[in-house]
């Protein structure tokens, strides 16, 4: 588990599911131009976690962006997958919250399983 989530767990909160970026991020122009350093940093530092109380998505090291939303405030978690994404097991997740909050995260490993775990916990 990443340090951000570990350091920000609430009382009686436990991690139910955690994922990260899929290795496909290394095969992008950004990955090639940075000699795979930037995707490695992203994969190491970014966190996508479902706890028994909320969903936490943290990206960035110096400039940090976080989405922390209570499970009861999330309307749905949508998954979009290309053909390659279906074959290799990655996709984009979009978290839609009450009040119009909408955040999308691309190239997430096991995106369908992320949605399934959310539905099991929130159900």
N, C-alpha and C positions, 0 to 999 in steps of 0.2 A: 504494500500500500504506500502511496506517495506521502510525503511529509506534510503537504498542505492539509489534506483531509485528516490525517492522523492528528495534527495539531489543532484542528478545528471541530472535532467531534463533540456533539452535545452530550449531556448526561444521559445515560442509558441508550446511547446511539451506537449501533454496530454496522459495519460494512457488510452488505449483502452481495454486491456484485461490483467488480471493477474491470475496466478494459482500458485500452490505449489505442494509439494510432496503429493502423495496419502497416506492414512492411512495404506496401505499395508506395508509400510516400517517398521512399528512396529513389523510385523510378520516375521522378518528375524533373522538369527543367531546373527547378530550384535545387533539388537534390544533386543533380549533376554539376551545376555551376558552383555549388558550395562544397564540392567533393564529399558529399553525403554528411557533412558536419551539421548543417541546420536541421535536416530531418532527424538526425540522431539526438540532437538536443531537444527537439519537440517531443519525440517519442519517450525520452527519458523524463522530461519535466512535466508534461501535460497529464492531467488526471480526469477520468470520467468514472464517477462512482455513484452507486445507488446504495443508500443506507436504509435502515428500517424507518427513517423519518423524512428523508429528503433526497433529492438528486443534487450532486455537486459536480460541476464541470469547471476545471481550472486550466487556463492556457497561459503561457508566457512565463518568463523568469523575472526579468527586470520590470518590464511593463506587463502587468498581470491583469487578466480578465477572468472574472469568475461568474458563474451562474449557480446560485444556491437557492433551490426552490423546494418548499415543503411538498410532500407527496399529495396532500389534499388540495393544493393550489395548481396542480398540473392537470390539464384537460386531456392531453394525449401526448404520446411519443410516437412520431412517424419515422419510418425508415424508407429511404430511397436507395435503390441499388441498380447499377448498370449490369450488363451481362457479365462483364469481368468481375464486378463486385459480387454477384451471385456465385460465380464459379470459385472465386478466391476467398470469399467470406468477409467482405467489408462493405460499408455503405455510409450514407449520411444519415445522421439522426437529427430530427427537428423536435425540440421540446416546446410545446404550446401550453402556456399557462393561462389562468383566468386573468381577465383584464387586458388581453391582447399581447402578452409577452410571447415572443417567438424567437428562439435561438437555434441556429443550425450549426452542426459540427460535421466536417467532412472527413472521409477516409477512416472511419472508426472500425476497428477490428470487432468482429462478432456483433454487428449492429442489431441484427434480428434477436439475438439472445439478450442484448441490453433491453430491448423493448419488452421481451417476454418476461424478464425478471421484474421490470417495472410493473407490468400488468399483474403479476403474481402478488407483489407486495401491496400495490395500491388497491387491488380487487377487493 
